[in-house]
Amino acid sequence: MSALSQIIFFTTLIGTPLILIFNVKVALILMLTANLSGLISLSLKSLKIEGKSRSVHWWVWSVHGLLMIAVYMAIFGVANIVGSGRKFSARMAVSTLRTLHWAERQCTHSLDRVCTIGEMKLETPAEGLNTALLRTDFHRVIEGANGQPIRPPADEQRVAEEFGRLGQYLIMLRPIPDRGERSWIAYTWPATDPTLQAFCIDDREEILELPINDQGQAYYLGLDRRPKATACLGALHLDPNPPLTPDQEAAIANGEKPPAHTHIGKDQRTWRRWRGKRTRISKSKTPLPAPVKNP
């Protein structure tokens, strides 16, 4: 390796990281190019370093490569890993709600009423039900973190609460008497991780999602900050096939995937349809009538 080649070798490997000050993406591309070029220079037998050891050159090349990997992982890698983890957690949460929906359908058919989590796990006797419908790791929660019995808010004393837990998520199942004897709503929300979103599902399998807020925090967290039974109920439950919004029409016109339908729930927060699609069961049902207000 000639003196000029060595100057180019060291200049590119030492100089390209300095571009990180101005533009991370451009710097990573140039660092990758410089690292590959340096590897080729060191690997070719025809390029010999006369009278000197290659150890210094390999050391500089290795440090450059490690720095490039560290910067990439710090800027992009960790974010991708965290994002993938959140997506996986969301899919598992929705899968849990769908499992609960399936179990509730089987139990309701047998008992002609909304079943509790304890009954579907056979922890609470129910005449006419002899088979457990929920997995063994679907735990029923009957006490809070301090060991005290879980009590509903003062304005919801009329309806008994049912809680469960699976993985990182808590689950709540509640009947909705105003919609019929077989109507119910279920929620799943993070037990301890404030970066995970909440979901709800009803007996018609309408799945809605409540994203985290602008500060990256969950609206509902743990049993002390649990949703009320009516939290996610809104316009999409009354009219599951609303007209397209201007943003959705514009996206469709541009050949893009339209944003999901949203509505304001009873908790005054914006819930959106999971993945923007209605389920098969939801499509087969007629819209719910508007609730009748007592005079």
C-alpha positions in Angstrom: 0.0 0.0 0.0 1.6 3.2 -1.1 1.9 6.3 1.0 -1.0 8.0 -1.0 -3.2 5.0 -0.5 -2.5 5.0 3.3 -3.4 8.7 3.5 -6.7 8.0 1.6 -7.4 5.0 3.9 -6.9 6.9 7.2 -8.6 10.1 5.9 -11.8 8.3 4.9 -12.1 6.1 7.9 -11.3 9.0 10.4 -13.1 11.8 8.4 -16.4 10.2 7.5 -17.7 10.0 11.2 -17.3 13.8 11.4 -20.2 14.1 8.9 -22.4 12.8 11.7 -22.4 16.4 13.0 -24.3 17.6 9.9 -26.4 14.7 8.6 -26.7 11.2 10.2 -28.1 9.4 7.2 -25.5 10.8 4.8 -22.8 10.1 7.3 -23.9 6.4 7.7 -23.9 5.9 4.0 -20.4 7.4 3.5 -19.1 5.4 6.6 -20.4 2.2 5.1 -18.8 2.9 1.7 -15.5 3.9 3.4 -15.6 0.8 5.6 -16.1 -1.6 2.6 -13.4 0.2 0.6 -11.0 -0.1 3.6 -11.8 -3.9 3.9 -11.1 -4.4 0.2 -7.8 -2.5 0.5 -6.7 -4.6 3.5 -7.8 -7.9 2.0 -6.2 -7.7 -1.5 -2.9 -9.4 -1.5 -1.5 -7.1 -4.1 -1.8 -4.1 -1.8 1.0 -4.6 0.7 2.2 -2.3 3.4 5.9 -2.1 3.0 7.9 -2.2 6.1 4.9 -1.7 8.4 2.5 -3.9 10.2 -1.1 -4.0 9.2 -2.3 -4.1 12.8 -2.8 -0.4 13.0 -4.8 -0.3 9.8 -7.1 -3.2 11.0 -7.5 -1.5 14.3 -8.7 1.7 12.7 -11.0 -0.2 10.4 -12.5 -2.2 13.3 -13.1 0.9 15.4 -14.7 2.6 12.4 -17.0 -0.3 11.9 -18.0 -0.6 15.5 -18.8 3.2 15.6 -20.9 2.9 12.5 -22.9 0.0 14.0 -23.3 1.8 17.3 -24.6 5.0 15.7 -27.1 3.0 13.5 -28.4 1.0 16.5 -28.7 4.2 18.6 -30.6 6.1 16.0 -32.6 3.5 14.0 -32.1 0.0 15.4 -33.5 0.6 18.9 -36.4 2.5 17.6 -37.2 -0.3 15.1 -36.9 -2.9 17.9 -39.2 -0.9 20.2 -41.7 -0.3 17.4 -41.8 -3.9 16.5 -42.3 -4.9 20.1 -45.2 -2.5 20.4 -46.8 -3.8 17.2 -46.4 -7.4 18.5 -48.0 -6.4 21.9 -50.9 -4.8 20.1 -51.5 -7.9 17.9 -51.4 -10.0 21.0 -53.8 -7.7 22.8 -56.3 -7.9 19.9 -55.8 -11.6 19.7 -56.8 -11.9 23.4 -59.9 -9.9 22.8 -60.9 -12.1 19.9 -60.3 -15.2 22.0 -62.5 -13.6 24.7 -65.1 -12.8 22.0 -65.2 -16.4 20.8 -65.4 -17.8 24.4 -68.2 -15.4 25.2 -70.2 -16.4 22.1 -70.0 -20.1 23.1 -70.9 -19.4 26.7 -73.8 -17.0 25.9 -75.2 -19.6 23.5 -75.2 -22.1 26.4 -76.4 -19.9 29.2 -78.5 -17.4 27.2 -76.8 -14.5 29.0 -73.4 -12.8 29.3 -70.9 -15.0 31.1 -68.2 -13.8 33.5 -64.5 -14.6 33.1 -64.7 -16.8 36.2 -67.5 -18.8 34.6 -65.6 -19.3 31.3 -62.6 -20.5 33.3 -64.8 -22.8 35.4 -63.6 -21.0 38.5 -67.2 -20.0 39.2 -69.9 -22.6 38.9 -72.4 -22.1 36.0 -75.2 -24.6 35.4 -75.0 -25.8 31.8 -71.3 -25.1 31.3 -68.9 -28.0 31.8 -65.9 -27.0 29.6 -63.4 -24.3 30.2 -63.5 -21.8 27.3 -60.4 -19.7 28.2 -56.7 -20.6 28.4 -55.2 -21.6 31.7 -52.8 -18.6 31.5 -55.8 -16.2 31.2 -55.7 -15.1 34.8 -58.7 -13.8 36.7 -57.8 -10.7 38.7 -59.8 -10.3 42.0 -57.5 -8.1 44.0 -55.6 -4.9 43.4 -51.9 -4.2 43.9 -52.4 -3.5 47.6 -54.3 -6.7 48.2 -57.6 -5.0 48.6 -60.7 -6.1 46.7 -61.2 -4.2 43.4 -64.2 -1.9 43.6 -66.0 -0.2 40.7 -66.2 3.6 40.6 -69.1 5.1 42.6 -71.2 5.8 39.5 -70.9 2.2 38.3 -71.9 0.3 41.4 -75.0 -1.2 39.6 -72.9 -3.5 37.4 -70.4 -6.1 38.7 -66.9 -5.9 37.2 -64.8 -8.8 35.8 -61.1 -8.5 35.4 -58.4 -10.7 33.9 -54.8 -10.5 32.8 -52.8 -12.0 30.0 -49.2 -11.0 29.5 -48.7 -7.2 29.6 -52.4 -6.4 29.4 -55.3 -6.3 31.8 -58.8 -7.3 30.6 -62.2 -6.0 31.7 -65.5 -7.6 30.7 -68.8 -5.8 31.4 -72.4 -6.4 30.3 -74.3 -3.6 28.6 -77.9 -4.0 29.8 -79.1 -1.0 27.6 -78.2 -3.0 24.5 -79.8 -6.3 25.4 -79.3 -9.3 27.7 -76.5 -10.7 25.5 -74.7 -7.4 24.9 -71.3 -6.8 26.5 -68.1 -4.8 26.1 -64.5 -5.8 26.9 -61.3 -3.8 27.2 -57.7 -4.5 27.3 -55.1 -2.0 28.4 -51.5 -2.0 29.7 -50.9 -3.2 33.2 -47.6 -1.4 33.8 -46.2 -0.2 30.4 -47.4 3.4 29.7 -46.2 3.2 26.0 -48.9 0.6 25.0 -52.4 1.5 23.7 -55.8 0.3 24.8 -58.4 -1.7 22.8 -62.0 -2.5 23.2 -64.3 -5.1 21.6 -68.1 -5.6 21.8 -70.4 -8.5 21.2 -70.5 -7.6 17.5 -66.7 -7.9 17.3 -66.3 -4.2 16.6 -62.6 -3.7 17.6 -61.4 -0.1 18.4 -58.0 1.2 19.4 -57.1 4.1 21.6 -53.6 5.3 20.7 -51.2 6.7 23.3 -51.3 10.5 23.8 -49.0 13.1 22.3 -46.6 12.7 25.2 -46.2 9.0 24.4 -48.2 7.9 27.5 -51.2 5.6 27.8 -54.6 7.1 28.9 -55.4 3.9 30.8 -52.8 2.1 33.0 -53.2 -0.5 35.7 -56.3 -1.0 37.7 -56.3 2.4 39.3 -56.6 4.1 35.8 -58.9 1.6 34.2 -61.6 2.5 31.6 -65.2 2.8 32.5 -67.6 0.3 30.8 -68.9 3.0 28.4 -65.5 4.5 27.6 -65.2 3.5 23.9 -68.9 3.5 23.0 -69.7 6.0 20.2 -70.9 6.6 16.7 -69.3 3.6 15.1 -71.4 1.3 17.3 -74.5 3.0 16.2 -73.5 3.4 12.5 -70.6 1.0 11.7 -70.5 2.0 8.1 -70.3 5.8 8.1 -69.6 7.9 4.9 -66.1 8.5 3.9 -64.3 11.6 5.3 -62.5 14.0 2.9 -59.2 12.6 4.1 -60.3 9.1 3.2 -61.6 10.1 -0.2 -58.3 11.9 -1.0 -56.3 8.9 0.1 -58.4 6.6 -2.1 -58.1 8.9 -5.1 -54.3 8.8 -4.7 -54.3 5.1 -4.6 -53.3 5.1 -0.9 -54.7 3.2 2.1 -57.3 5.5 3.7 -57.1 6.3 7.4 -59.3 4.4 9.8 -62.7 5.6 10.8 -62.7 7.3 14.3 -65.3 8.5 16.8 -65.4 10.2 20.1 -66.1 7.7 22.9 -68.0 8.3 26.1 -64.6 9.1 27.7 -64.3 12.1 25.2 -61.2 10.5 23.6 -60.7 9.6 19.9 -61.0 5.8 19.3 -60.2 4.4 15.9 -61.1 1.2 14.2 -58.4 -1.4 14.4 -56.6 -1.6 11.1 -59.5 0.4 9.5 -61.6 -2.7 8.7 -64.9 -4.1 9.9 -65.0 -7.8 10.9 -67.1 -10.4 9.3 -69.5 -10.5 12.3 -69.8 -6.8 12.4 -70.7 -6.7 8.7 -73.4 -9.3 9.2 -75.2 -7.2 11.9 -77.6 -4.3 11.4 -76.7 -1.0 13.0 -77.8 -0.5 16.6 -80.8 1.8 17.3 -80.0 5.0 19.0 -80.5 4.8 22.8 -83.8 6.1 24.0 -83.4 8.9 26.6 -85.7 8.7 29.7 -88.1 11.7 29.9 
